[in-house]
Amino acid sequence: MKKLIKLLILYIFIAGCSVVAQTARVKGILLDESNKPIENATIKAGNLTAKSNENGFFQIKIPANTKVTVEISHVSYKKSSVTLELKINEDYELNVVLSQKAEQLGEVIISAGGRKRIEGVTTIEPQLIRLIPGANAGVENILKTLPGVYSNNELSTQYAVRGGNYDENLVYVNEIEVYRPFLIRSGQQEGLSFTNTEMVSNVDFSAGGFQAKYGDKLSSVLDITYRRPTKFQTAFDASLLGGSATVDLVSKNQKWSNITGIRYRNNSLLVKSQETQTNYTPTFADIQTQINFDASTKWQWSFLGNISQNKYHYQPLTRQTNFGTIDEPIALQVAYDGQEKDEYLTFFGAIKSTYQANENFKLKFIGSAYHTQEQEHFDIMAQYRLGEIDTNIGSDTFGDVVYSRGVGSQLTHARNNLDALIVNAEVKGFHDIQKKKSQVEWGFKYTREDIRDRIVEWEVIDSAGFSLPSPILDIPQEQPYTPYTGPLAPYQYVRATNFVQINRFSGYAQWNYRTNLGSSQLWINAGARAHQWIVQGDNLNGSSQVVFSPRAQFVIKPSWEKDMIFRLSGGLYQQPPFYRELRDTDGKVNPDVKAQKSYHFVLSNDYSFKLFNRPFKLVSEAYYKSLSDVNTYTIDNVRIRYRANNDATAYVYGADIRLNGEFVPGTESWFSVGYLKTEENQNGRGNIARPTDQRLKFGLLFQDYMPALPNVKIYLNLVYNTGLPGGSPSYADPYQYQLRLNDYRRADAGFSYVFKDPSIQSTKSWLKRFKELSLGLEIFNMFNNQNAITNTWVRDVYTKSQYAIPNYMTTRTFNVKLNVRL
């Protein structure tokens, strides 16, 4: 009997296991029509439900050998369903693209960007990035139209945010921090930014008050996500400035996918429009790839790789710059001899793995390496003549210099080389608790920076036959009336060799909570970051330093008829020094430079409404920053040189307003206005304007089309910034030079004829193979404004005067562009 009972129990157990095992799994990724992942969608199969995560990924078990209807729904999208009959233990890939549909609940419009709206993040559509014209088109080109973002250099991808500089901005691609070259000194050397626009699926930007999960920088966060391909497709772009090609690949079982992009750019068209006549042969090229692998329903892997090579060969010939007044016009004429050869070779690779332990717990593992080899070599002789211009119309010498106020020459030399290797290892965790009302996020990161740098620069200035001694020597000289008897030395001289290693440990933890406050909705985010680092190297032995940065956000959505939210965010933001911030103006490294500290306070209002029965949004923000341990610096074009002594305090305050919406049905446009003021106080000497004190900003991004010719699209990108402090001669006291450059005004326009796209179909047979096809004309600097980036300082021994000669940017330029999607 006992044996019979045991056999019966064993039979029931085996039968039960058999019944349990008779299931299959459905997994996949949910995307919207712009190939962006859809989070928190509900997947239902019978009595079972599941949710999609922030990457759009979901998985759900269904009965095997039975027809089951899987329904996918989200409040912002149309429902989708599919009927499946799967075998036992079968894994089925179901990737779905949902069409957007805003549904009204009472008086509140629920949209897909709700979470980012709560966090105060600005989202930019990838389609917009590809279409809007600009001398350096891409993500950064769009950012420069946003309030609080400032730039007066159309050739550069660098931007300053709310009083910060170019080194104070975080950039992530797929949650992996990316870096820019170290030795760049002018925008025309940059060529390509890291981000390949054709591979982008989502762009988020925060100009301040961002959460603790983002890194240790003072000003902003740009968070970019590359898309996961769902089918085979190709794209090609070509223009007079270069071209690109992108390919999406997907395996038959949907486990593997790959997107690869190749780009080439040549800035000759733009640089040759400047006043300096040159022989210019640049080549900027890169190849970038992302490989995705779904190992199982719980494990996802991806690899992101990039190889970039920039070769900048520049041989200036002549230059004439006219300035002064109508009554007293002056010109600077320069004849050059020599050349500049700069090269930048960059390798970047990163592996990311996501483990979805269960619906409420997720882990991410990220490892990356960045290697750059850079050289900056030049020997350029400039012989100049400064004088008055002949303004007599009809004169044979009209427009030429007829009376010289000063003549001289300048010889500049550099042999700068840098090799840097940066390695990162990071783990992140995400916990969803209390039925989606509360989340906990945390992360730990190790970074090692190994930098080998040699800098050799000198400059010799001769004015009217007399060599000017270095101002650092502070030796009075009365040439030509009194012979100079001091030591012979170049006007500027920097020579240093630095081998530096920096080890960093950083981490963060933050808590998100959603609740009700009476009839209003309340969101709270609170967190903190910690960062420990030590700088070592040849003849360097820095002390270990630790900083702690608490941050918080409070968001309330009143139960009003108007769809409005209010946000208060801020905290202590600290930026441990990167290598550039450790190196002073003499090229020497100070290993004990402290982290710059900034207390942020941001108060904002986000108001969504309808006008002309079309969606609009008005975002207003006021902010204040109090900075200490400030590492002061000078900017020459885009090159930043720090004093590396933390000898100043500073403050920033301002306000930003942005109105965006469908001014033209079916297109997104926006207006933005910003005001800021930032000053610093070095060693208690009093407040002076910081190099990024750009007071007033106006930006416009506008799209339109011709009703009579709907195939013709029009795009306008307009930026106006008041003038920056013009900088000072090298090694001069900034308290003695507070001149400002003229206001920056620029308008870029694009006109495109669309043969075919999702909104414009064609019955012509030759167009059937294309998904998109357009041909356009772009006009850069449409109104031909003369914008200056810096000043050239010309000295004259006889008059003991220095003249600030503006270095003008590009003039009006035309470009032709072809876009193809297959």
C-alpha positions, 0 to 999 in steps of 0.5 A: 500500500505504501508503495502504491501511495508513493507511486501515486504521489510521484505520478501527481507530481510529474503530472503537475510539473507537466502541466506547469511546464506547458507554457510559452513566453512572449517577449519583445520591445514596444516602440512608438512611431519615432522608434522611441521605447514605450515605458509602462505599457500593459501587456495582457494575456488572459488573466496574466499581465506585465509591464514594459520597462524604460527600454520598452522591453517586456515578457509574459508567459502564456499557455502553450498549444492554445490560441491566446490573444495578447493585448498591448495598451497604453493611455497615450497610444492606440491598442494593439492585439495579436493572437498566438498559438505557441509550442511548449517552452517556445520563446516568441519575439513580438516587437510592436510599433504603437501609434500615438493617441493622447487620451483625455481623462477629465481635464488632464491630457496624458502624454508619453513624455509624462515622466520626463516632464516631472523630472524637468527634462527637455525632449528633442525629436530625432526627426527635428535634429535631422531637418533643422539647418546649421553650419554644424548640424546635429544635436548641439545645433538644436541645443543652442536654440534652447533657453539657457544654452549659449554659443557664439561659434557656429563651427563648434559643437561646444556650448555653455549652459547658464554661466558654466563653460564647455567642461561643465556639461555631461554627455551620455550615450546609452548611459555611457559617458562620452568625452571630447578631445583635449587639445581643441583650440578652435571650432573649425578643428572639431569636425564631428561631434560624437553623436551620430544623428542618424542613430538617435532614438531619444534626446533628453536635456536638463539645464540644471537641478538634475537628479543624483543619478547623473554625474559630477558636473556643474551645469547640464546633462545631455542624455542620448539613446541610440535606437534598437533596430526592428527591421532592415533599413538604410539611410544616406545623407550627402551635402557639400559639407560631407555625407553619412550612411547608416544601416540597420540589421536584424537577425531572423530570430530577432535576438541580434540587431545592429546599427552602423553609421559612417560619416565624413565631413569637410569644413572647407566650404565654411572656413574659406568664407572667413576673412583669412584666405587659406589652403585648407585640407581637413578630413573628419571621419568616423565609424560607429556601431551598436550591437544588441543581443537578447540572450534571454528574456532576462538578459540583454547585452549591447556593444557601442564602438566608435573610431574617429580620425580628424586631420586638420591641415591649415595654411593661412595666406592673407587676411584683411579685417576692417574695423573702427568707425565710419569717421575713422576706419581702420584695417589690419592687413596680415601676410602669413607664412607657415602651416598648422597640422593637427591630428586626433585619433580616438577609439571608444568601446563600451559593453552594457548588460541589463539583467531583469531579475523580475518585474520590480528589480533590474541591474545594469553593468557598464564597462567602457574605454576611451583612448585618444591620441592628439597632436597640435603642431604649428609654425606660423609667421604673421607680418601685419600692417595696421593703418587707416583706410582710403575711403574716397570713392573712385580713388585708385587705392579705395579700400586699401591701407594708405597710412600705417599706424603700426607694423610688426610680426608675430611668430607662433610655435607649438609641438603639443602631444597628448595620449589619454586612456580612460577606463570605466566600470559601473553597476546600477540598480533599480527597484520598483516598490509600493506598486509603482509609487516608489522607486530606489535607484543606486550605482557605483563607478570606478574610473581610471584616467592615465594621461601623458601630455607634452606641451611646448608653445612659444610666441615672439612678437616684433613691433616696428623692429623691436622685440617685445619682452614677456609681460611676466618679467614685468621689466619696464622698457621705453623702446625706442627712446631707451635701449632695452637691457633686460633678458631676451625671452619670448613674449609667451613661453610654456613648456611642460611634460606631465604623466598623470594618473587619476583614480576615482570612485563614485556612487549615488543613491536616490529615491522617487516617490509619488503620492497625493497631497489633498486633491493634488499630485505630488512627486518627490525625488531625493538623492546624493552622490559621493566622489573620491579621487586621488591624483598621482604621477611623476613628481606628483603625489596629491592627497585623497579628496572626497565630496558629497552632493545631496540633491532633491526635486519636489513637483506638484500638479494641482487639481486645476482645470489648467494642466500645470505643474510646479517644480522646485529642485536643487542641491549641492553640485560639485565637480572634481577636477578633470585633467584640463582643470589640474593644468595651470597656465604654465602647463604644470599640474597641481594635484590638489585642485579642489572640486568646484562647488555650486548650490543650485536653486531652480523654480519652474512652471510647466503649462500645457494647453491648446491653442487653435485646437493644437497642443502647446507648452510654456515652460518658465524657469528661474535659477540661482547658483552660488559657487565657491572654490572656483577654478578661474579660466580664460577662453580663446575661441573654444580653448579653456586655460585654468589657473588651477588654484581655486581662488575665487567665488562666483554667482549666477542668476537668471530666467528662461522661458520657452514656448513650443507647439504646433504653430503650423499644423503637424510641425513643432516649433519654439521660441525661447528667451533667456537672461543671465548674469554671472560674476566672479571675485578673485581673491577678494578683488571685487566682482567682474564678469565671467568669460561666459557672462552672456546676458540676453539670449533669443532662439527661434526654431521654426518649421513651415510648408507651402499650402499650395506646394505641400512638398516644399518644406521650410526650416528656420534656425535663428539665434541672438546672443548679447556679446560675451566679454572679449577676453584679454591678451594672454597672461594679462590681468582680466580686471584690466580688460573687460571689453565685450564682443559685439552681439552674436546674430545668426539665421540659418534657413533650409528649403527642402522639396520632399519627394516622399516621406510618411506624410507625403506619398507618391504614385510614381513607380521610381519612388516606390523603393524609397521610404523618404527622399528629399533634396534641399538648399541651405543658407547659412548666416542668411543675413550675412552678419559679421560675428566675432569669436575673439580678438587679436591684440596688435601692439605698437611700440611707438604709441604704446597702444594695443588694438583689439581686432575682431576675429570674424566667423563665417559669412553667408554660405550656400549648401545643397543637401540630399536625404534618402531612406530605403 
